[in-house]
Amino acid sequence: MFRMRTLTRALVTASLAAALVLPLGCAKRSNELVVGVYGSLTGSTATFGTSTKNGTELFVDNLNTAGGIGGTKIRTIVEDDQSKPEEAATAVSKLIEQDGVIAVLGEVASSRSMAAAPICQQAGVPMISPSSTNPKVTELGDYIFRACFIDPFQGQMLAKFARSTLNMTRVAILHDSKNDYSVGLDTYFTEAFRALGGTIVADVAYSEGDQDFKAQLTMIKGKHPQFILVPGYYTEVGLIARQARELGITEPMLGGDGWVSDKLLEIAQDALNGSYFVNHFYEGNPDPLVQKFVSDYKQRYGANPDGLAALAYDAAGMLTSALTKLHDEDPKAFEALKGPRNDEQKAARAKLRDLIAATKDYPGVAGKITLDAKRNAVKAAVFIGIENGHYKFVAAVEP
Amino acid sequence: MQEFLQQLANGIAWGSIYALIALGYTMVYGILRLINFAHGDVYMVGAFTAYFAARAIGAGGSSPSPVYALIVLLAAMAACALLGVIIEFFAYRPVRRSSRLTALITAIGVSLLLENLGIRIFGADPKFFPQLVAPKRVDLGGGVVVTNHQITVVVVALVLMVALTLFVTRTRTGKAMRAVAFHRDAASLMGIPVNRIITITFAIGSALAAAAGVLVGLTNPKIEPLMGIMPGVKAFVAAVLGGIGSIPGAVIGGLVMGVSEYMVVGYVSSTFRDAIAFIILILVLLIKPAGILGRNITEKV
């Protein structure tokens, strides 16, 4: 009797386990590849996610219309992480475990990429962040890539621009202590700016989500800087600029690619006139590739693409160009990507990883992409100035 | 010194917002002995009502005008007064005879409901308040600069405090409120319509929260569905600090909170910004649990 019961229990368990696993394994045998996209479609950095989604979908749809990769279509599944790192981790787990994606594209914010990257690494699913610039992101594992430059470069360029082009020596910094990107950019800028003979007269912090920055700005005002570096995201940057002007601070501000958003000037109104920031992309670039992207984007979304949309477009391009190579070099592995989640598919994803890592001179709309040994893109930065509520191209800086 | 005075001025303006929210807390507590945790979320609804009202009448943008600002303010106050009455009727009235803990948990439930309804209806991404009144810098001398918005906030907070005090001490309704606060059953036996008085209390308290929401939108234009949580908690601390149930106490508590927040960020570190509120709360509870203006009442057993 006892034995019977154990046996029954074992059988029940086994069939339950099979019931759970089998549908996942058998369901997919269609002629498409599923790619996961996660980003902040809502929350304090909502334009980051929206731009990224638009850029990705534009590329993928163009590719599918042109016949996909040797007849195989790409299908994207987009998840919203509400601008929260913990939600980013949940979104990516869902994409990998439930949707069985073969690769992941995202995020913009470094904190959120860093929350999701370990999950991709663990599962052996390649992840390409279009625009996370903190160097730690790709250090999390060899399945993690990016399509943009990194903050040590961005920090150095900002320091050089401030010191040489604007000829300024005294800077105050207002950084977001809750944000890996902001803290990192602050550190790299400080190092480079000091090396060039500049002085940091104040370095104070705020926290993402703060409403009021006047206490910090009052302190900064007392130190008489020549400009203020705000290495944060656009929502806070806009509010900081307005409150600075209300306190009578007239010095220009300088920032990184966290400023890139069509909401920036809506929030800041005229408070950012005379300020500068770093971008990845310049829409006025006469390169026909860029112009086609800009006009396609405008036609589809009725707005100009920002730097983040351009990078998302490029990240999708990097991934599909590696997939195309896989299709040409190893059709069996390519087929395995469409199949069930087994060892064969895992080996195919490892091959895909190697091909992404070997990306060289990929012609992106935000510059040519060549990945270095640390899976970071090495490419030029663009400085944009703000004048009378309009963006103005200032300079492109090669690495 | 100049920097110190500037921080002080900003702190007073910021504290006035807390004071306005704290007034609502203190009124409801004074009458019902209920800590209305949903109060901070009513403040959020006030800010959003004003946002949509302003867009509906086309205020802000290129032609800021104080008249529009006043219309928006009144619309938000009216909407939130109604919301307060609805909350009281559906959530608190049914549990009024139950234990105080039941009412407290209900209040937390209402608060969560409002926050998540806010996310559902308004969306999770922040909105940016239109400019109802163009900001103007005002030099207070000695290098201290404030804006006309900040001055408005302080003046409105003080005016409402005085008006509320007069209302409670000088009018018949105010007298009835005090009677209900003193002994609800006895008041009822004396022919005071207790339900109506409590409804009025909620309406006024919620309207004050809405006023705070609009004024915050004026000075700090970012609004989002979860914006009420922290200010709500801090205003509660302000009410406790000033002596919960006391109207001038709420204002003093709010100002102390605002100024201490500015001093901590300006001279210590911004990471203590939120911590200072709770340090103050702990100190008050240890040293003078009744608060600055609160009276020590021995609890009846």
Interface residues (C-beta under 8 A of the other chain):
Chain A: T42 G43 S44 A46 Q82 S83 S177 V204 A205 Y206 S207 D210 Q211 D212 K214 A215 Q216 T218 M219 K221 G222 T235 L239 R242 E246 L247 G248 K263 E266 I267 Q269
Chain B: Q2 E3 Q6 Q7 N10 G11 W14 G123 A124 D125 P126 F128 Q131 P135 R137 V145 T147 V216 N220 P221 K222 E224 M227 E261 Y262 V265 G266 Y267 S269 S270 T271 R273
